[in-house]
Structure formats: C-alpha cells, structure tokens
Amino acid sequence: MSRSSRRMARKVGMPPGSLVYTGDKEHLPAKITITRYNGDTIVERQVDAFAECQLAGDPGEVTWINVTGISKVTDLEQVGECFKIHPLVLEDILEVGQRPKVEDYDEYLYIVLNAIQPAAEGEELAAEEVSLVLGPNYLLSFYTGGDDLFAPIRERLLQAKGRIRKLGADYLAYSLIDLVVDNYFVELEKFGDQMEFLEDQVVANPSPRTLRDVHQFKNDMIMLRKSLWPLREVIARLERRESPLISDNLGKYFRDVYDHTIIAIDTVETYRDILSGMLDIYLSSMSNRLNSIMKVLTIIATIFMPLTFITSLYGMNFKHMPELQWEYGYFMVLGMVVVIAVSMLEYFRRKNWI
C-alpha cells in the first residue's frame, strides 16, 4: 500500500465532510498571516489562531489570509464558519495528495495546485499541496509545507511593486499561481544541468549508481507529469473566465501562465525521452563492456588451450616417451609454448580481434 493510501485509510467509515488531516507533517506549527491592502495602504500581521472572523469590511479592500501548516483542524473550522466554506472543501484542504483542480461554488472558487519543493542532491523531488479559496474581495491560501512559499508575492505587496496593489483578489490568485508555475522552471533547469552530467556518466563510466540515478530522475519526471497535466486544465478553465470572480482583463494573464505550463510539460516529456534513451545507452554500454571482458577472457582461454595440451601431454608418466630423456627437452617445450602463444597473438592482431 502506498503512503497516500495509508493516510487516506484514516478516514474509513467517517461521514463526508469529516475534517481529518491526512498528511505526515503534524509537527509543523500553523503560521497564519493576514494581509489587508488596497491601492494606498497595506496592513499585515501574524496571528497564532483565529480569535475572530477576518472578513474584510471595506469592499475596496482585499483580504489575503495565508496559512502555512494546516494540521490544526480547529483553525480551519473557524475559517470555514467565517467565510461560509463548504465542509467538503475544508475536507479536501486537509486531504493531502489532491489532484490539481478547480471547483466553482458560486460565491467562491476552490483551486488546488501542487507546488514543487526544492530537493537536495540525491533526494527525490517532492510536491506540496496549495489550496486557494478565491472570493469577491478575499483570498485564502493553505500550504502544506513549512517554508514561506509566497514570500516574493508578499514582498511585492509590501513594496507596492507592479500593479498587484491596484487590482483585486483575482489578480492576487493569479500571482500565486504564476509563482507556483515559475518554480517548476527553476527545478527543470537544475534537472537539465544534472542530466547532462548523468548522460556523460552513462556513456563513459556506467555503474549501478548511474542506473539508480536514472531511475530516480524517471520517478521525478513521473511526479512532475502528474502535477503539470491536470494543472494545465485548471489554468485553462481560469483563462476561459467561466466565473464572475475572474475579471475579463485577467484572460491574457492566465493565457500567459497557460503557455508557461505547456512549455513545462513539453520540457518534462523531452526529459522523459532523454532518460529512456539513457537507460538504453546504459544497457548497451554494460553489454559492450561485458562483451569486451568476455573477448579478453576468450582470447586468453584460446591461447592457453594448445599450451595446456602440450604441458599435459608431456606430463604423462609413460616410461618410453621420446623427449623425456633428451638433455634439451625441457627448453624445447618452453620454446614451443612461447612460439605458439606469440603466433596466436599475432594472428588475433591481424584479424583485428585485439
């Protein structure tokens, strides 16, 4: 049973809408950041828990609530009560391992993404789930990881860079989605550099470790493919602006993110083809290496066959063998052995066998 299946088994027998965290990061403390802004002002504060409802009072003000570490169910229940979020949405937020999707609940959109976590050398690539709840003047973001994924967006808000402070919550949601997609390119660039080195290793010095690296890269590509293909459909739906929560002027922005997603998918497919080719090259290299070893051993065995015959012939304990009593018989046999070995090596060389 896979790890995700074991986590989902915790909810067997429970009614729909049961809030049970299915991830493996219960140790992470919840970090709640509440940001309210408009074109002129911005206020940001961090809280440990939701002591009161955080709905925005000013219609021209955007409220962004970012929650990092979602294992605390009590806080999530309070958020649901405050923003009138359906229990099934709250359940999906806590069910780690969701497929990227977008669901329209009329009053808000529920969006699920997979954000790539930078992996250390030798470790498998990991994806952390991002859940977005987009309302008319608010955005709720839930991140299962422990780092500050959206720090670049927060910095843009605080420094009033670009147009993000002048537009609504839908543009903020676009900015978060765009950041998630851009992080794929950061990891794909690292993959490109690593695969160039791996390709040289496969050709020049194939080893069991090289094979393990190829399989690890293939697993990473499978994970990226599973994340990117449904993400393409999510962004395509947002680009079509089927919900009134997405303003008309955001169509071209989501179209740009859609193009980036297609480029990322094409890159992943190209890398998968390269890795498949690497595996074939590895098997061919190992086969050629084995053939070279067998060739050397065969030549050695072939040379020693007549030498073994000669030494075994004169090793027989018959009394009346012709050369046994000859004074120079020993040196004659040694000379025959040397002449035969040198002659066979010269013959193999002329045949280009060695």
Order of alpha helices (4+ residues) and beta strands (2+ residues): alpha-beta-beta-beta-alpha-alpha-beta-beta-beta-beta-alpha-alpha-alpha-alpha-alpha
